[in-house]
Amino acid sequence: MKLKSVVTRTLAAIAVLSLSAAPVAVGSALAAGPAVILIVNTEAVFAQSKVGQSIRTQFQEQAKKLQAESTKAEEKLQADAKKLSDDRALLSQEDLQKKFQALQKNEMEHQQSMQEKGQALQLGVQQANAKVEAALRPIFAEVMKEKGGTVLFDQSVIVAGGSDLDISAEVLKRLNEKLTTVEVKPVSLAELQAQQKNDN
């Protein structure tokens, strides 16, 4: 379970932005002359921002708790399996089969539970990242307007150069002023679908 991949996927939506808040203005600017291109390193902004660090810390703490919970459950399953092996000579074939099936069921339920909890944490991180993205969009628009930019590219799509066009530092400064933390709250797929249904 890697936070970086989740963050990258979420922020990919803002990798290339052309002042979506003002499409008419952008269209006019492009028609009037060549595009004024600016660059932002969204990954660096997220990593260095207070809110990004908060999300990362919360994710790591919750992932660590999940791992500890999983380890504890697996140790119990192993102990139960050893006990069943030790007691097999004392049990009838029917009782042995029942206990073995119960053990298999417990193992499957554990695996499913851990998978669901891991997925819920991933979805919780994605929701937190979405709030950061929502906060970044108006910041992008503000800085672009001040700099006279018409198109904003993410650093990941730039092959070389462009350091003089980079607005990452200013974006980072404003993001830190605007948003310092977002709660990472695990959300199940069913809860997410219900939220989306209510939003619609």
Secondary structure, DSSP 8 states (H G I E B T S, - for coil): --HHHHHHHHHGGGSEE--TT-HHHHHHHHHHS---EEEE-HHHHHHHSHHHHHHHHHHHHHHHHHHHHHHHHHHHHHHHHHHHHHHGGGS-HHHHHHHHHHHHHHHHHHHHHHHHHHHHHHHHHHHHHHHHHHHHHHHHHHHHHHHT-SEEEEGGG--S--GGGB-HHHHHHHHHHH-S--------HHHHHHHHHHH-
